[in-house]
Amino acid sequence: MTLLRRAYRRLHFAVLACLLAGLFPGLPSASAETPMQALETTSQKAIVLLTDTELLKPENAVQRRKALISVVGERFSCDEMAKRSLGYEWVKLNSIEQQEFVRLFQALL
């Protein structure tokens, strides 16, 4: 399986897992896109970035990563996901530690 296919499958899995975990920031209204459409929209944007020949060049790695973070950030709140991942331990951290954890969590994702 190619690297791109594995990345694509992982992205789909991560997005679906977050949706199922209730981390979707906005519930769709009657006129908004369905959760499946939202997932497909985000996935397609990510695929465009992951297949862009210019962004695939090693010298554009930072730009590619920022673009992917931006696409995923449109759908998911890293702050909320980081907070939920720590559970009760979150309240034990001071605000500086919380900010640092969110930054590291986002970098890990």
N, C-alpha and C positions, 0 to 999 in steps of 0.2 A: 504494500500500500504506500503510495507516495506521501511525502511530507505534507503537501498541500491538502490531500484528502484527510489525513489524520488531523490536521489543524481544523479543517472544516467540520469534521465529526465532533471534535472536542468543543468547538464553539457552539455547535447545535446543542450538545449535551449540557454545557454550562448554562446557556440561555434557557433551555427547557427546565433545568434543575432550579434555577432562580425563579422562574415563573411558578413552578409548582410549590416552591417554598414560600410564596406570598411576597416576594421581594419586588414585584412589578409595581413601579411607583404610581401609575395612574390606571384606574380601572376604566375600560372603554365605555363610552356612553352609546346610545342607540346609533348615533351618526358617526362615531369613531370606528377605527379599525378593530377587528376582533383580536384576541390574544394571538391566535395563529398567524394572522396577517402581520401583527407587530413583530412576531418572531421572524417571519420570513423577510420583512423589510430590513430588520437589523442584520440578519444573516447575509442578505444580498449585498448590503453596504460593505460588510466585512469581507465578503468574497471579492468584491471589486477591488478593495485595497490589497488583499492577499494575492491577487493575480496581476496587479499593475506592474508591468515590467520595469518601469522607472523606480517604483518604490521597493522592488525586490533587490535592487543593487545594494551591495554592502554599505556603501557610503550614505544611503538613505534609510538606514535601519532606525535611527532616532525619529525621523519624520514619520516612518511607517508605524512605529509604536505609538506615537502621539495621535496619529489619525485613528488607529484602532481603539485607543482609550477614549477618544472623543465619540466614536460611533457607539461603543458599549455604554459610555456615560450618558448618552441620550435616553437609554432605557432603564439603567440600573443606578442605584445610589450606592456608591462605594462606602459612604459614611454609614448608611443603614446596614449594609451587609457586614461591614467590619464590626459594628456594634452587636449585631445579632450573633456573629460568630463567637464572640467572647461571652455572651450571655451575662450572667451575674457579675463576672469579673470586670466588666466594662465600668461599673460604678466605682470600683476600687482604684481606677486610674485617674490622675489629675488631667486637666484639659490638655496640657502639653503632651503627656503620654498618649492620650486618646488621639490627638492629631498625628503623632508619630506612628501609632499603630495603623491608622487609616492610610497614611502614606505608604507604609510597608505592605499593607494588605493589597492596596491598589497595584503596587509594583509586582507583587506576587501573582495577581490575576493577570 
